Amino acid sequence: MFRKYGVAALSAGLLLIACGGDSSQKPNGIINPNGDSELALLMRDMFEDGMLTKQQILDRRTPEIKCDYTRIHTAAATQPEKVATAEYKLYANAYEVSVETLLASDPAKRADTYQTMIAACMQCHQTMCPGPMVKIKKMYLS
């Protein structure tokens, strides 16, 4: 009996390994197999940039924002009806102002202005798209 089923199980296991059966690793960094909107990709870039900015703040360096955060107003969204609202536009404007304030801030106030920028992310996501909130929390300074 073992030979019959054991060989089949072993063969299936080897096939899974050979075909990349580890579902935790996505090919080419793909997170959404149905495709990613411009806004989703921008938000991921903004997160990575935010984490780099967090480290710059902790290291007492001048922050450098590298992603084009102004595209928050124009990037195509997964759900276009959500970003077409006045509410989204207010949140996008508030975020943009928070980034500009951070970049222009006095070094002694950078930590506070950075926290305000992250709060702007969180406030929008609390209302518009709560999924990323767990990830956004990682951006706050301790």
BELURBEL-V582648 format. One record per residue. N is the residue number from 0. RES is the residue in three letters. SS is DSSP state (@ for helix, = for strand, . for the rest). PHI is phi in radians with two decimals (* if undefined). PSI is psi in whole degrees, -180 to 180 (none if undefined). Layout:
# BELURBEL-V582648
n | res | ss | phi | psi
N | RES | SS | PHI | PSI
N | RES | SS | PHI | PSI
This chain:
# BELURBEL-V582648
n | res | ss | phi | psi
0 | MET | . | * | -44
1 | PHE | @ | -1.06 | -42
2 | ARG | @ | -1.02 | -42
3 | LYS | @ | -1.16 | -51
4 | TYR | @ | -1.54 | -32
5 | GLY | @ | -1.12 | -42
6 | VAL | @ | -1.15 | -40
7 | ALA | @ | -1.13 | -43
8 | ALA | @ | -1.15 | -43
9 | LEU | @ | -1.10 | -43
10 | SER | @ | -1.10 | -43
11 | ALA | @ | -1.12 | -41
12 | GLY | @ | -1.11 | -44
13 | LEU | @ | -1.12 | -37
14 | LEU | @ | -1.11 | -43
15 | LEU | @ | -1.08 | -42
16 | ILE | @ | -1.15 | -45
17 | ALA | @ | -1.12 | -32
18 | CYS | . | -1.61 | 5
19 | GLY | . | 1.35 | 52
20 | GLY | . | -1.22 | 1
21 | ASP | . | -1.39 | 103
22 | SER | . | -1.30 | -9
23 | SER | . | -1.35 | -18
24 | GLN | . | -1.84 | 120
25 | LYS | . | -1.66 | 136
26 | PRO | @ | -1.15 | 138
27 | ASN | @ | 0.99 | 26
28 | GLY | @ | 1.26 | 16
29 | ILE | . | -1.24 | 125
30 | ILE | . | -1.76 | -41
31 | ASN | . | -1.92 | 108
32 | PRO | . | -1.15 | -15
33 | ASN | . | -1.57 | 4
34 | GLY | . | 1.81 | 157
35 | ASP | . | -2.10 | 137
36 | SER | . | -1.33 | 164
37 | GLU | @ | -1.02 | -40
38 | LEU | @ | -1.18 | -40
39 | ALA | @ | -1.09 | -44
40 | LEU | @ | -1.15 | -40
41 | LEU | @ | -1.09 | -43
42 | MET | @ | -1.09 | -38
43 | ARG | @ | -1.13 | -42
44 | ASP | @ | -1.09 | -41
45 | MET | @ | -1.12 | -37
46 | PHE | @ | -1.12 | -50
47 | GLU | @ | -1.05 | -44
48 | ASP | @ | -1.10 | -41
49 | GLY | @ | -1.10 | -39
50 | MET | @ | -1.17 | -38
51 | LEU | @ | -1.15 | -41
52 | THR | @ | -1.11 | -41
53 | LYS | @ | -0.98 | -46
54 | GLN | @ | -1.14 | -39
55 | GLN | @ | -1.08 | -41
56 | ILE | @ | -1.11 | -46
57 | LEU | @ | -1.09 | -33
58 | ASP | . | -1.50 | 5
59 | ARG | . | 1.02 | 36
60 | ARG | . | -1.79 | 161
61 | THR | . | -1.25 | 126
62 | PRO | . | -1.22 | 145
63 | GLU | . | -2.19 | 118
64 | ILE | . | -1.63 | 119
65 | LYS | . | -1.75 | -27
66 | CYS | . | -1.43 | 155
67 | ASP | . | -1.47 | 81
68 | TYR | @ | -1.12 | -18
69 | THR | @ | -1.19 | -17
70 | ARG | @ | -1.21 | -6
71 | ILE | @ | -1.00 | -24
72 | HIS | @ | -1.46 | -24
73 | THR | . | -2.11 | -16
74 | ALA | . | -1.11 | 136
75 | ALA | . | -1.17 | 134
76 | ALA | . | -1.79 | 159
77 | THR | . | -1.08 | -41
78 | GLN | . | -2.08 | 87
79 | PRO | @ | -0.99 | -29
80 | GLU | @ | -1.13 | -29
81 | LYS | @ | -1.23 | -40
82 | VAL | @ | -1.46 | -6
83 | ALA | . | -1.48 | -3
84 | THR | . | -1.47 | 156
85 | ALA | @ | -1.10 | -35
86 | GLU | @ | -1.07 | -47
87 | TYR | @ | -1.06 | -43
88 | LYS | @ | -1.07 | -39
89 | LEU | @ | -1.12 | -44
90 | TYR | @ | -1.12 | -42
91 | ALA | @ | -1.08 | -43
92 | ASN | @ | -1.10 | -43
93 | ALA | @ | -1.09 | -41
94 | TYR | @ | -1.11 | -47
95 | GLU | @ | -1.04 | -43
96 | VAL | @ | -1.10 | -40
97 | SER | @ | -1.14 | -36
98 | VAL | @ | -1.19 | -46
99 | GLU | @ | -1.08 | -38
100 | THR | @ | -1.12 | -43
101 | LEU | @ | -1.04 | -48
102 | LEU | @ | -1.13 | -29
103 | ALA | @ | -1.66 | -2
104 | SER | . | -1.29 | 154
105 | ASP | . | -1.16 | 140
106 | PRO | @ | -0.90 | -33
107 | ALA | @ | -1.22 | -19
108 | LYS | @ | -1.91 | 3
109 | ARG | @ | -1.07 | -40
110 | ALA | @ | -1.07 | -44
111 | ASP | @ | -1.15 | -43
112 | THR | @ | -1.22 | -31
113 | TYR | @ | -1.13 | -46
114 | GLN | @ | -1.04 | -38
115 | THR | @ | -1.12 | -40
116 | MET | @ | -1.08 | -45
117 | ILE | @ | -1.18 | -37
118 | ALA | @ | -1.08 | -35
119 | ALA | @ | -1.11 | -40
120 | CYS | @ | -1.06 | -50
121 | MET | @ | -1.09 | -43
122 | GLN | @ | -1.05 | -43
123 | CYS | @ | -1.12 | -48
124 | HIS | @ | -1.19 | -27
125 | GLN | @ | -1.07 | -33
126 | THR | @ | -1.70 | -45
127 | MET | . | -1.60 | -41
128 | CYS | . | -2.78 | 87
129 | PRO | @ | -1.24 | -16
130 | GLY | @ | -0.87 | -48
131 | PRO | @ | -1.34 | 1
132 | MET | @ | -1.02 | -35
133 | VAL | @ | -1.09 | -42
134 | LYS | @ | -1.22 | -41
135 | ILE | @ | -1.08 | -36
136 | LYS | @ | -1.01 | -28
137 | LYS | . | -1.18 | -19
138 | MET | . | -1.41 | -22
139 | TYR | . | -1.08 | 147
140 | LEU | . | -1.27 | 147
141 | SER | . | -1.27 | none
